[in-house]
Amino acid sequence: MKNSVLSAVLLAVVPWGCARRNVTLAQIETRITNELPPGSTRGKVIDFLHLQDAEISQREPKVIARIRRAATSVVCETVIVLQFEFDSEDRLVSHSAREDRICL
């Protein structure tokens, strides 16, 4: 009896706890490589980030963006954090990317 109840609970709960991935860090990195070569304008970077539904924060000479819900589960959310650095003419010099995991 206990085993059948436990099995029923696990079958109901486990699928909700599994992560659903909307976009991966590797996919974003590939898009950046293909669409934002060094020397791209700040405007082009901002437009790219809007297309990714990113939350954007501009802190001269950087642009920091967060792509929320890159992956989700019942208890956790993965956020992709991107940072773009620009030169004095607002041209892209470099970028970095990482995943942050936020759990309840």
N, C-alpha and C positions, 0 to 999 in steps of 0.2 A: 504494500500500500504506500509506504513512505517513498519507495523508489519510483513508483508511477506518478506520484504527486510532484516529486523533484524533477522528474523527466518532463512533465507537462510545463512546469515553471520555466525550466531551462529552454525548452523549445519556444516558449512565448517571449522570453527576455533576450536570449542570445542574439537573434537577428537584429534587434534594436541597438544592441551594444556594438555591433560591427561597424567599422568605419565605412563611410561613403566618400570617395575621393572625386572632387570636381575638377581639379587641376593639380598637376604635380610641379614641384620645383624644377625638375628637368625640362618640362614643357615650357615653363616661363623662361628659363635660361635659353632654350632654343629659340623662342620668339624674340628675345632681346638680341641674341646674336644675329638673327636673320633680319630684324627690322630696325635695330638701333646701333649701327656701327659707331665707333669712336668718331667724334666730330658732329654727331647729330645735334640739332638745336634743342634747347630746353622745351620749346613748344611742341616739337615732335615727340619728345619723351612724355610730356604731359598728355598729349593726345593718345599715345600708346597706353598709358596708365588708365585713362578714362575708358578705353575699350576693354580693359581687364576688370572693370568695376572696382578699381582700387580706391582706397581712402588716401588722399594726397596731402602731404604737409611740405611746404617749401621753407627751408631754412638755408639761406644763402651761405655758401655756394652749392648747397645740396638740395635734392628732392628726395623725400622719404615717403614710401608708399606701403600700404598694407592691403593684401588681398585676403579678405576674411573668408572663412568657410571653404578653404582649399580642400579640406577633408573634415568630415563631421561624424560624430557618433553621439550616442545619448549623453555621454559624460565628457567628451573632449571635442575641441575644435582646433584645427591646424590653420595657422595664419602664415602666409608668405610675406616676409618683410624685405623690401627692396630699397637700396640706397644708391642714388646716382650723384656723381660729383661732376661739376662743370668748371671750365676755366673762366678767365676774366671776360671772355667774349660769349659766355653762355653756351659753350659747346661741350658736349659730353666727353669726359676724360676717362671715367671708369664707373663701374657699378659693383655692388655686392648684393648677395641674396642669401637668405636663410629661412628656415621654418621655425616657428614658435608654436608650441603646443600648449593650449589653455584647457585645463581640466577643472571640473567642479570639485 
